[in-house]
Every structure is written in C-alpha cells, then in structure tokens.
Amino acid sequence: MSSAPHLLVIGLDAVEPDLVLQWSAAGRLPTFQRLLERATWGLTTGPPGMTTGAVWQTMMTGASPACHGRHNARQLRPGSYETFRFLPADLQSDPFWTPLSRAGRRLALIDVPHSAMTEHLNGIQVVDWTVHDQELGFATVPSTLASEVRRRYGEDPVGLCDHLNLATAADYTAFRDALLQKIAKKVAFTRDCANRERWDLLMTVFGESHCIGHQCWHLHDPAHPRHDRRIAQALGDPMRAVYEALDAAVGDVLALAGPDTMALVFSSHGMGPFYNGDHLFADVLHRLGHIPPPWAPGPSWRAMRWLWRRLPKAVQQQGAPAQRATIDRLWPRFDPRSTCFPIPNGEVFGAIRVNLVGREPDGRIHPGAACDAFCATLTQDLCDLVNAETGAPAVRRVLRTAHLYQGPHLDALPDLLVEWNCDAPLNTVASPKIGTLKRPFASHRTGHHRDHGIFFATGPGLAARRLDGVVSVMDIAPTVAHRLGVAMPDVDGRPIPL
C-alpha cells in the first residue's frame, strides 16, 4: 500500500489488560487474540502514584512528572495555598512530536489526550475531538481541518461522560451506542488521514474505553455494590460491547499498515472497580491533628452539580468555560495553619503536601530531619488505618515522592503518595488514633484507573514473544522517535528493546 505510514501508533485510553486477556482467550476479541499470538507484547506501568493524572503527559514526553511538572488536572500553585487547573500549555517538557517535526518527519496526530496545539507542526493535528477529557476544546492544525472534520464526521456525540445523567436502561443504552458511534467516526477519519499521503507517523487514540469504564463498571461487575441486575440484563455488558468495537477498530486501523510499517498498539493504563479512601482523606488528617475541619460541599454546590448534569449536552458544551471558571473561583484554599494538607491527585493514590518552612508561605514543618520524622510518623499513622468492614489494611503503602522522582519540578509534586487498598469498598476506616470514621463513598463513577496497561508491536523484524518485566510508559516516546531516526537524549525513558 503506497500510502501506508512508516510508523502506525494506536493509543487506547484506559483499556484494562485483564479484560483484553480474558476476552481474547474467549474468542471475543479476535484482533487482540492475533496480536497476542503474533506480536511482541508486554505490560506497561505508569508513573508511580501519579498514573491517573500524569500518564499521558509522561507517555508523550518520555519524561517523569518531576521533569514535565504535572501530577494531576488540578495542582497546587507553587508559593501559595491555592490550586489551579493544569492545562496542556503548562507542561514543562516537549512531546515527542516536537523533535520529530523539527527533523522533517511528516506527522498525523489524532486526539492524543491532554496535548497542546503544536504550532508549525509538519503535518496535521486534531485535539479534543472525541476524547474522554476535553481541556482546550476541539481544534486542529491546520485550522481549516476543523470545518472539514465537522462537515464529514460531525461533533462528539457524547461530550464529557462525567456530566451525563445515567439512571435507566435507556440512558445506558444511548450512552453505549454513542460510544460505538464515536469509535466508528474515529476509524473513518483515521482511514481518511492515511489516504492523504504517506506519513512518517500516523497516531490515533481511542478514548471510549475510558468513558465506559468510569460509568459502567458496575454493570459489568456483578460483585460491585451498585450492580443493577435489571439494567444489566436489559443492556448486556456495555464494557464488553465497547471492547469488541475497539477490537474491530484496532483491526481496521492495523489494516492501513504496509509490509514495511511498524505498528505500536498500547493502553495508557487499566480500569477496575472504584474503591478507595480519598473521600475520607481530609477527615483522617483532621482527626490526626494536621488540618482544621475540612471544607465540605454545601447544599448550593450540590444543587449546582445536580442541575448541571441534567442540562442538555449542547447547553453544557456552551457553558463549559463558565462552569470551569466558577469551579476555579469556588475551589477552597488550603489552610496555612495545617502541618500538611491533602492535594488533588486523581483519587486512586491520595497525595499529601507538607506545609514546609521555606517552600510554603507560612510553613510549619522544617525541612531535613524534622520533615523526615514528620513523614515517618504520618506514614505509620496512615498504615495503621483498617477497613472496618473487612478488617484489611485501608492503605497498602505510603511513598515518598523524592525517593521516586528527581527533576527540576519536583517541588510541584506532592511529598507523600498514599496507595489505597482498593480490593473492597472503603466506607469506614478505623485506627487507635482516629477511632472509627464513616463516610460512604458517593462518586457517580463506579470504575477507576489501575496502573498497568498493555502494548503490542508488530512489523519487520519483530517476533512473536512476550517481553519480560514491565515497560514504563516513559519508554514509548523515545521508542517512537528512535524508530523514525530521531534521538531524544534528554528524557527519562529509553527505547523499548523490541
């Protein structure tokens, strides 16, 4: 095929590896089954403690969060007790396509999550068209491409899935069908892009597995406390339906490869039941004496959220900038009287920032030995927490960020990362120091992220084998650049030994 790209990259946002392996073995995912039999493949892992909020940024830059500066969608503004929305333009490292473009490689980039618009790109780019998280709004390079995409393929039929009001079998059916429609749109547009010219790199990303995992895990998992048997019987397993559609989509896109094309298929991270203790975190720290009584959403905040989720999708899209501005304005500041405070980190790993003298405006804990002792005591207190409903530890481990990462933006990250034990729901925790604390988990999401993803590589010279160990997502960027003859020397990742 004369128009086949030199390198074809297919990203799958939050596809769960265990489900890929399970449904491939059952014959439900024939494309993945062939890849498992014929490709070089293995498991991937994201940045420790920050997979939820930094996996795509780490993948695209080949740099750790301490270098690119992001750990979450909302972060503490350095030198203050306020938070800000971390946008793609705030990233402190370049994505791999920047050096590729400078080196003259022709690129087609379709919906890479959390990516900024790249000026003077040698190729085309589509941002925030049919993704799970819209941060900038739909835009393209060149700008004229946007009108063509709208005219030929239409708008995103789902929008932000977290803003949907899903309650009935009809709601979930419409949601599933809209996700299947999104997948078909992406395949058609990707095929159209491939036929325009022979790209050095064609990269397309599907985000539907991310949406279905968050919103429908309870319909897939009969053991989930919110499993609705009647809706599941009426609908079937919506996650399996989306995975089957993605399997077909991957097959359709892989068909664009020629005999000299290397293809890389990867999942950013996985998905599982949404069980964690982040909703308890502030109350735990309060009972341990580290923060004043935590802020809680009042009736007006809850009413706004209820109303927003029931507005028509078109109204939500028009009002999204005002909604984000309102949230930014109302988001509470951290109390400077605190010795530490919980900062947003995507919920699977709780995150703690020490109120450090010399770093924070009104620091309470001195750096060095005093901070080490403080962190050691706090770590033990958190590891003493027990899930009162199961008797199991509520916290698996507490990690010191500085022991995991080094880089110029280390101070933008949390100091401690708290890995919740997500084997069972965490509604009540107890320890000798805090007594018993009960706060039922109430998120509308029923599925959430897991650290491991999966990848497959096919093409000339690649044998059918599973790689030993686990590959970091940091290695994907230098692998792509290496395959196109461009070095990325100043990154943390290394080319995958394919």
N, C-alpha and C positions, 0 to 999 in steps of 0.2 A: 504494500500500500504506500504510494508515494507521499501521501500526506501524514503518515504515521509519525508521531513525535519521537524524538530521541529518548526522552525520559518521560514516563507517564506516572503521575503520583495521584493516588486516590485516598483521601482522608475520610475517616468515619468517626464522627464526633460521639464519643461515649458508647461505643459498641462493646457489650460485655463479652469477654473472651470465653467464659464458661458456657454461655448460651451458643456462641458460634461453634464450639467443640461439640456440645450436646446435640444441637440440631443438625450439624453436619453429619455426625455419626448416624443420626436417624434418617438421613437422606432428604431432609427438608431444605438444605442449603447447598445445592449442587455445585455452585461456583466455589464456595469456600471449601467444600469437600475436595474438589480438584486441586485447589491451592495447597491444602494440607498434604495431598499426595505427591504434588509435583514441584512445589516452590521451596525455596529457602525461607524458613519461617521461625518465629520465636515470640516470646512475650516481651512487652515493654513496661517500663515503670516511669512515672512522672517525678518531678522534683519532690523530695521527701517533705511531707507536711503541708505542701502547697499545690498539690495536683489540681484541686478544684479551681483555684484562681489563677494559676500560672502555667498550666500545661501547654497551652497553645503558644504562649509567648516564648516558653523555653524551647519548644519544638522549632519555631520559626527562626529563632536567633542562634540556637546552639549554645546559648549562654545560661548560666544559673540565675535564679532570682536576685542574688546578691550583685549580679552584673547588670541585668536588664531592669531591675528595680521594682518589679510587680510581684505581689503575692496574692492580691485579691482585687475584685472590682471596686471596692471602697477601701481606702487606706488612710492611715494617719498622716496628716500633713506635717512634715518634719518641722520641728521647732514650735509646735503648737499642740493643743489638745482637741483639735478639730479634724474631721475626716473630709476626704474629697473623693470624687469619682475618678478612678484611674482610667484614662482614655488611651486609645492606641498611640496617639501622638506623644504621650508621656513616657513611652518605652525608651530606655536608655541604650539599647543595642539595636543594630540594624538587622532586619530579616535577611535570610539567605538570598532572596531575590535581588537585593540591592547590589551586592558584588557581582552576581550573575549578569544583571542588566548592564552594569558598567563594563563588563568584559565582552559585551556584544551579544550575549545569548538572547534568543527570542523567547519570550515567556507569555503564557496564558495562565492567569491565576483567577480561579473562580471560587468565591465565597470562603476564603481561608478565615476562620473565626478570629475576631479581635485584631484584625490587621488594619493598618492605616492606608490611606490612599498614597500611592507612590508616584510622585511627580517625575516626569521624564522617563517613565518605565519603557523599556524596549519591548513593547508588546501590549497586551490588554490585561485589565484587572476589573473584577466585579467584587464589590464589597457590600455586605449586609443585604443581599437579595433574599435568599431563602436560608437563613441561619437561625440557630437557636437564640443567640443573644445579639440583638441589634444595638450597636453602640454609636454609630455615626449616622445611620440611615443609608438607604440604597444609593450607591454612586458607582461610577465606572471611570476607567481610563481606556480610551478617550471618553470624554463626557458625552459625546454623541451616541455612544453604545447604549446608554441607559434607555433612550427612547426606543431603540430597536428591540431591546430585551422586553420592555413593557408591551410593545406592539405585538411581538411574535409569541411571547410566552406568558405575559401577564404578571400581576403582582403576587406576592406571597399569600397563599390562601389561608394561612394560619395566623401569622403575626406572632406576637410573644405568647407562648403557650402558658406562661405563668399568669397571664391576665385573663385567661378563659374561665368561664364558669361551667365546670363539668360536673353534672349531677346525675343525669339519666342515661339510659342505654342509648337514646337518640343522640345525646350530647357526645358521648364517647364514640359512637359510630361516625358522626360527622367529623370529629377530630381525627380519627384514624384515616378516614377517606381523604381528608385534606392533606394529611402527611403523605399518603400514597400519591396524591396529585403532585405534591412538591417534588417527590423523587422523580416522577416522570418528566417534569419540567427540567430538572437539572440534567437528566440523561440527554434529553433532546438538545439542550443548549450546549452541553459539553461536546456532543457529536458535531454540532454546527461549528463550534470553535475549531475542532480538529480538522474539519474540511476546509478551513480558511487558508491555511498554509501549513508548512511543516515546522512545528515548534520545536525548539530545543527542550523546553519543559512545558508540559501541559499538566496543571494541577487543579483538581476539583475536589470539593469537600461536601459531604452529605451530613446534615445535622438532624435528621428526623429521628434517629435512634436516641439522641439526647432528649428530645421532647417527649417521646413515648415512654422513655424510662422514668423520667420525673413524674409524669402524670398518670401512668397506667401500671406501675409495678404491682400495685395491689390487685389488679385484675389478672395479672399473670401469675401471681404467687398466692396459692390457696392458704398458706400459713400466715399471710400478712393480716394483722389485726383489723384492717379496713377492707379486707376482701369482701366483695359483694357477689355472692354466688349467682343471683338472678341476672345481674348485668353481664357477668362473665359467661353465663350460659347463652344469653341472647346475642352476645357480641363475639364470642370466641376469645382467643388470646390476642389482643391487639398488638402486643410486642412481637409475637411470632409473625403476625401478618406484615409488620413493618420490616422485620429482619429478612423475611422472604423476599420482599420487594427490593430491599437493599442488596441482597444476594444477586438478584436478577440484574439490578443496576450495575453492580460491580462487573458482572459478566459482560454486559453491554459495553461498558467503557473499556474493559480489557480487550474487547474485540477491535478497538481502534489501534492497538499496538501492531507494529510490523515485526519482521524477523530480527531486526537489529534494535528493537526497543527494549529498554529495561523498564519494568513496571514495579512500583512500590505501592502496596496497599497497607494502610495502618489505621489502627484505632487509637485515638488520643488517650483514652482511659476507659474504665469499665463502668458498670452500674450495678447496684444492688438495692436491697430494702433500705429505706431512710430511717435508720435507728441511730441516734446519737444523743449526746447530752448538752449540746451547745445552748439550748433554751434554758438550761439550768445553771449555766456557767456564771453569770453575773451574781445570782443568788448565792452560789457556793463561795465565790470570792468575798461577798459581803459577810457571810457567816464566819469566814476565816479572818475577818477583820481588815481586809485590804482595800475595800471600796465602801463608800456610803451606800445607802439603799439605792438599788438600781432603778433607772428610769424604765417605765413600762408604758406601752401604747395605751392612751386613754380612749374613751368612747368615740371621740371625734375622729381620731386616727383610724380606729377600726371601721367606723362608718364610711370614711373615705375609701378605704380599701374595698369594702363590700360593694360600694356604688361603682367604683372604677371597674371592677371585674364584671359588672353587668352591663356596661356600656357597649354599644355596637363596635365591632373591630375598627371600622373606619373612623369613628369618633376617637377611639383610643390612639390610633395612629396620628391623627391630627393633634391630639392633646398631649402626646408623649413628652415633648420638650417641656411644657408647662408642668407636667406631673413630676418629671425628674427634678426640675428647679424647685418645686415645692418640697420634695423629699430632701434635697440638699439643704434647704433653708431650715427645715424642722429637725433634721438629724441632730441628736444631742451631742454636746461636747463632753469629753471625759473630765471628771472632777480632779483638779490638781491636788486635792487632799489625799488622793489614793496613793498607796505604795506601788500599785500596779493596776492595770485595767485590761479587760478583755477586748480585743480589737477584732473587727470582722476578718474572717479567713475562710469563708466558704463552708463552714459548719461541720464537715467531717473531722477536721482537726481544729480544735479550739486553739486560739492564739492569745498570748499574753505579752504585753509590753510593760517592762519595768519602768517606773517613774524615776528615771536615773538623773542624778545630780550632774550638771554639765551638759546634758543632752536635752532634757525636757526643761521647759521654762521654770517650773517650780519643783525640781527633782527632790525626791525624798530618800532614795537609796543611793549610797555612794558606790561608784564603780570599784572593781577589783575584788578584794576578799569579802567585803560586805555584800556585794551583789551576788557573789558565788554562794555565800551562806544563805542569803535570802532565797535564791533559786533552788538550792538543795532542800530547804525546809518546805517551800511551796510544792516542789515536786513530790516529796513524801506525802504531804497532806492530800494532794490530788490522787496519788496512787493508793491511798487508804480508802477512797470512795468505793462503795459497794452498790451494785444494782440491788435495791431492796426486794425486788420482785423475783430475782433469780439467785441471789447470793454470789454472783460472779463479780469480779472487779469491774467497776464502771470505766476505768481508764487503763488502757493497755500499757502506755509508756508516755513519758514526757521528754521531749528532745530539746536540747539547747541549740538554737539556730546557729550560733557562732561555731559550734562543733561540726556542723554540716556544710556550711557555706562560707566562702571568702570572696570578697569583691568590693568595689568602690561604693556600692549602695547597700551594704549590709545593715547600716543603721536605719534604712527604710523598712526593714523587715521586723516581725515580732521577735521577742527574745526567747520565748518558750513556745513549743508546739505540743499540744495535748491531743494524743490519739485516743479517741473514744472507743470503747468496746462496742462494736455495732452488731454483735451476734443476736441481740434481742432488744426490744424497745426499752428506752431509758426514760421512765416517767418518775421514778422515785430513787433517790440516792441517799446513802447514809454513811456516817463515819463517826468516830468518837468526838471529833472536834466540831462538826456541824450538826450533829443529831440526824434527824430524818427530814429530808426536803422533798416535797412532792410538787411537781408541776407537769401536768400531762402534755405530751408532745402534740402540737396542733398545726403543723405546717400543712398546706394544701398539697405539697409534694409527697409522694409515697415512695419514690425511688430516688437514690442519690449516688454520688460518684464512688467508685473504687479505684485504687491506684493502678492496677495493671491493665494494659491494653495488649494488643496482638498485632503482628506485622507479617507481611508476606512479600517476597521479592522474586521476580521471575525475569528471565531474559537470557541473552547469550552468556554461556559460561557458568550459569547458576544451577547448582544441583538440587535435587530434592532431599532436603535434610532439615532437621530442627537444630537451631543453634543452642549451644549450652549457655546456661545462665540467663540473665535478663538484660535487655538492651535499654539504655536510657533514651527518653525522647530527645535529649540534648544531642544525640548522635545522628538524628535524621537530617538536620540542616547541613552539617559537614559531609554527610553521605551523598546528598543531592548535589552539592557543589563539586565534590570530588568526581562524581560520575560525569559531570559536564566540564571537567578540566579546570576548575577554578578553586583556588585554595582559600580556606577560612582559618588562618593561623591563630587569630586572637579570640578563640572561643573555648568553652569548657568541654564541648563534645568532641568526639573523634569519629571518623568514618566507620560504619558497621563493617566488620570483616566478613563480607559476603563471599 
